[in-house]
C-alpha cells in the first residue's frame, strides 16, 4: 500500500509517499480501507518536532480518516467488512491507503455523511465540543465568541453552539470566511484584521462583554480577548503558535478563568460523551462538516502548508 512516512522532523517536505506492507489485523484490531483523511494543525506541529509529545521515527501521520472496514481481527465483535466508519485515532497513522485501528477507535459513519465529511469529523468536532462544553461549561443563553471561526474547529464550534442555544459571535479575516461563518448560523461575524473590531464585538454584546471565548490563536489574541470578556468569563485556549507578552492582572480584574486543552488528554469518560454527541449531531444533521480543499495523498506536504498558511474556510482533506 501507499503511505506517508516521516523519517526526520522538519518542514512539510520531510513527508514522503512510500510503498509499505499493508497491516494485518489481529485480536481487537480492524483494518480500514481509507477513502479520505482529515488534516489538522496539530499534525504540522508534530511533523516539525515542535510538540510536547512526538512519535518515534519513522512514523505515518494522522488520526482522522474515513473509509470502509476491510478486515477484522479474531476478537472483534462490533465491526465487519463493508462497514462505513470514521476514525477517532489510529494504531498505524491515517495518511495511508489502509489504516490499522483498535475497534474502540472507530465510529459508524452515517449514510447521510460523505467520506470527505467523515474525514473531517473527529478531531475538529471533538475539540470544539470539549472546548465549549467540557472546559468552558457553556450553557444555553450565554454568548460565545469564536476567535477564528472559519477553520475546521471554528465551524464545528459554531454548529455545536447554535444547537445548544448560545448566541454566537465569530471572527474571520476574509469575505469568504465571514460569509461561511454567517451561513453556519453565527449571530454576528467580525473581521479580526480590521481596527476597531473589538469595540464592535463589545457593542454587539450590549457593552457587557461575552461569557465565553474559544481562542484559536492565543499568542496573537489572548491579551486582547480580555477587552471583550465579561466579568467571570471563561476562555478556552485551543490553538497557539508562539509566545506573548501577557499581563495576568487582566485575569484577576475580570475574575476570569483561562483554560488550556489538548484533546487527547481527555479521560475516556469524556471521549465516550463526545462520541455519543457526534453520532447524534451527524445523524440529525445539525453537525455538517464543511470541506474547503481536497488534495491527493501524494500532496500531503502542500496540504500541511495550506492548513497553516491559508485563511482556511472549513476542513482540508486528503483523498486516496
N, C-alpha and C positions, 0 to 999 in steps of 0.2 A: 504494500500500500504506500501511498504518498503521505508524508508527514513533514511538518516544520520541525527542525531541530535547532537548538541554540547550544553551541559548543563553548561560547565565551560571552560574558556580559558586555554590553556595549550598545551602539546605535542600532536602528532598525535592520541595517544590512547584516547583522550577525545571525538573522533568521534565514535558514536555508531549507529549501524543499528537497527531501531525500527519499529514496526507497528504503523502507524498513519492513521488518516482518510484521504481519498482522497478528495482533494478540489473540490468544485463545482463552475464553472464559472458563474458570473453574469455581467450584463452591458457590458462593452467592454473587459471582461476577456476571455481568451482562456485556456483550459486545454490541455496540450500536453502529450502524452504517450512517455516517454523518451526512446530512444534507446541507446544513448551514451552521455557521459558527459566530457567536457574538464576540465582538472586540470591545474590550473595556480598558479605560485608562490605567487601571492597576496593573494590567499586563505589560504596559510600556515601562512602568516603574520597575517591575521585577526584571524584565529583559535588560534594562540598563544597569542592574545591580544596585540601584538606589532604592532599596526597600528593606524594612527590618528583617524580613524572613525571605530568603531566596532558596530555590530548589538546587540540589546537586546537579552539576553539569555532566553530560548534556541532558537537555530536557525538551519536552514539547509543551508550548504554552497552552493556556486556555482552560476555562472551567465551564463555559456556556456553549451549548450546541443543541441542535435538534436533529432528529432523524428517525430511523426505523430499527427496531431490535433485529439483529442478525442471528444471534445465537445466545444461549444462556448456559450457565454452569449447572451442575447436577443438583445443587441445593436451592436454586431459585424457584420461588413459588408465585411471585407477583407478576412476572412478565413472561411473554412468549414471543417467538419470532413473528415479525409483522406488526407488532405494536408500535404506534406513533408515540414518541416520547421527547421530552426535553431534559437536559442535564442540569443538575444543581451542583455538580462537581465532577471530577473525573480522576481515575487512577492513573491514566496514561497521558492526559492532556487532550484537548479537543481540536487543536489546529492540525487535523488529520482526516483522512478518508474514513477511518474507523477509530472509535474511542472505547476504552475499557472502563466500565464503571461498576461500583458495587450497586446492588439492586436498590439500596436506600438512597442513592444519588440520582435517581430518575423520578420523573413525574409524567403522568399522562398528558399528551398534547391534544386538546380538544379538536374535533374535526373542523371547527369554525376558525381555527388559527393556522396560518401558513407556516411552513418550515422556517422561512426567514423571520417571521414574527416570533416563532418559538425560540429561535437562537438569541433573540433579544429580550427574553423574559427574566431569567432568574437573577443575575447579578443586579441589573438596574431596578427591577421591581422589588426584590428582597431588600436591597439597600435603601430604597425610598421608604418602604414600609417600616423598616427598623428605625430609620432616622426620624420619621414623622410620629410614629405611634409608640414604639418600644423605648425610644430615647427621649424625645421631646414631649411625649404623652399628650399630643394634640387632641382636642375634642371638638365636637360639633359646635358651631357658633363662634369659634375663635378665628383670628386672621393669621394666615401664614404667608410669609414672603419666601419665595424660592429664588435664591440668588444664583442665576444661571439655569433658567428653566427650559431652555430649548434643546438640551442634550438628552441622552437616554435616561439618566436618573431624574433629571428635571421634569421631563414629560411624565414619567412614572409617578412622580410626587404630585404633579397637578391632578392626575387621574385619581389617585388614592384620596387626595384631599377633597376633591369635589364630591366624590361618592360618600365621603364621611360627613359632609355638611359644613365644611370650613369655607370661609371667604379666602380666596386665593389671589395673591399678587405674585407676578413673575417678572424676572428681568431677562433681557436678551439684548444683543448689540447689532442685530441686522433686521431689516424689514421682514425678511422671510422668517427669521426666528421669532420675531414678535407676533407675526400672523399665525405661525404654528401654535405658539403658546395660547394665544387667544382662542384658536379653534378647538383646543382641548378643554376649554371651559373656564380659563382664568378670568377673574372678575376685572382685573386691570393688569396691563403689561407696560413696563418701563424700560427705557434704553439706558443700560448702566454705563454706556460710553459717553453719555451726554452730561454736561454740567447741570446741576440742579435736580437730578433725578431723585436724590434722597429727600429733598424737600417735597417733591411731588408725591412720593410714597407716604410721607408723614401726613400730608394734607388728605390723601385718599383714605388714610386710617383715622380720620377725624381729629388729627392733632395729637392723638394719644399713643401712636406707635402700634406696631404689630406684636402679636403674642408669641409667635414662633418664627424663627428664621432657619431655613435649611441652606447651609452655606457650602457651595461647590468649589470656591477658590479663596480659602481663608487668608493666604498670605497677601492678597490684594484687598479683600473686603472686610476682614473681621473687625478691625478698629472702627471702620465707618459704619458697620452694622448697628452699633450702639446709638447712632444718631436717630434710628427709626425703630428701635426696640422699645416696647412698652415696659413699664415697671413690672418686675417679677417675670420678665420674658425669658424665653429659652432659646438657645442657639445650638443646633447640631452641626458639627463640622464633618462634612462628608469628603471634601477634597481639599488638597493643599499642595502647592508646588514650590515652596521655599519658605524662608523665614520672614519675620516682620518686626517692626518696632512697635510694641504693644504696651499700653498702659493699663494694668489690671484695675486701676481705680474706676474705670468705666463699668466693670462688672459690679463693683461694690456700690456705685452710685445708683444703678438700676436694680440692685438686689437680684441680679440675673444668674442664670445657670448656663454655662457653656460646656457642652458635652462633645467629646470626640467619639468616633466609631470606626471600626474596621469590620466589615460584615462577617468574616469567618472567625471572629472572636465570639460570636453569639452562641449561647448554650443550646443544646439540642431541643429543649422545650420551646425556645423562641423560634428555631427553624421550623419545628412542627407547626406552630401557629402561622408562620409565614406561608408554608406550603398550602395549608388549608385556605388561607385568604387569597392566594394567587389562583388556585383552582376555581374558587368561587367567582373571582373577578373575570377570568378568561371565559368561563362558561356562560356567565350572564352578560358579558360584552362590555362592562364598564372599564375593563382594562384592555387597551388596544395598542400594542407596541407599534411605534412609528419607525419605519426604516428609512434612513436618509441616503445611504450609499451601500452598494454591494461590490465586493472585489473577489476575484478568484483566489483560491488558496495560495497560489504561486505569488500573489502580490500582497502578502501579509505585511511586508515592510512598508508599502505605500499606505495600507490601512492604518498602521501604527502612527505614521506621520499625520494622517488625516484626523485621527481621533484626538490628537494633542494640538495640532496647529490650526485646524479649521474652526469656524464658528458653526459647530455641528447643529443639525436640526433633526434630532432623532438618533436612531441607532445605526452603527456601522457594522456590517456583517460580511463575513467571508462565505463563499459558496464552493462546494467541492465539484 
